[in-house]
């Protein structure tokens, strides 16, 4: 199993499209009031982490940057295009229910969000997505905070934990918390507020 430095992973707060179950991919929508509250909960957990002076990387997409501004309390950060969400091709901007209605064969299978994105026509595809995430991870040299996206987080966390890529879509995908990855294990930091 590959070894990586300690990682604190934050998924961006809820967006308008998350609320509507609309596929965002590399498109964007603003944080909802709930999304702002999600980031504020993360901010309450970040102070002792930021005192350790970790490297900080953020997806360049607006929802991740907006979350980082709140959750990191204005701390400077670097953006990296490899942290963008998986591209969903022609399905970006479509409602999940409409996509599922077009694929009645999925009714019994109940595919994970990652499986839906994988099937997207003209999408990035899971292997290419995994390759760019792994390339990013292999460059980490010190404890690192990452603010990015749900599906990216699932694949990144599976990689760090040594899980099969096929298991990534079944990992939790929460907002308003911090996933701590160290020595192949994962713990969850949550706020009581």
Secondary structure, 3 states (H helix, E strand, C coil): CCCCCCEEEEECCCEHHHHHCECCCCCCCCECHHHHHHHHHHHHHHHHHHCCCCEEEECCCHHHHHHHHHHCCCCCCEECHHHCCCCCHHHCCCEHHHHHHCCHHHCCCCCCHHHHHHCCCCCCCHHHHHHHHHHHHHCCCCCEEEEECHHHHHHHHHHHHCCCHHHHHHCCCCCCCEEEEECCEEEEECCCC
